[in-house]
Structure formats: structure tokens, C-alpha cells
Amino acid sequence: MELTKDNYEAFIKHLERLTRERGLYKTAQDIGVQPKTLYRVFELENTPSLKLALALADVLGVKVSLSDSNVAADLGSFFAE
């Protein structure tokens, strides 16, 4: 999925569906946040930070890429330690 400002909400909804399938508590534990953090994002429809969204994507196995008009960056290698 190519993440743009126009599809961020759809991206979050996709992460929500995958999180619920996997289990909210397990997912929260695996990304190092309290379950109430994910609850606030999904139930109260708060917009999560990009950092939280990328952590969710990583745990859920969703590959995310960003691009501008000339350059594409694979976030997996960009954020690799």
C-alpha cells in the first residue's frame, strides 16, 4: 500500500481490521503500548501518530511505502536499526 495523505484514513481502518482479527491486547503488547491507546485510536476515532501507525503495520505484516514525485522509499529499510 502506498501511503498518501489522501488514503491515511483508509490505511488506519485496514490496520484496525487486522488488529481486531489478531487481538487488540496482543497487538498492543507486541508494539509496546497500553491497550487503551489502541482503543482510543479505533473506538474514539482519534488519528494515530505516524509512528504508531507504522508500528502497527510492522507487527501486522503490512508493508508500507512512501513516495514523492521522483523517489520511492521502502520504510522497512528506512527505519531499520
Buried (B, 14 or more C-beta within 10 A) or exposed (E): EEBEEEEBEEBBEBBBEBBEEBEBEEBBEBBEBEBEBBBEBBEEEEEBEEEBBBBBBBBBEBEBEBEEEEEEEEBEEEEEE
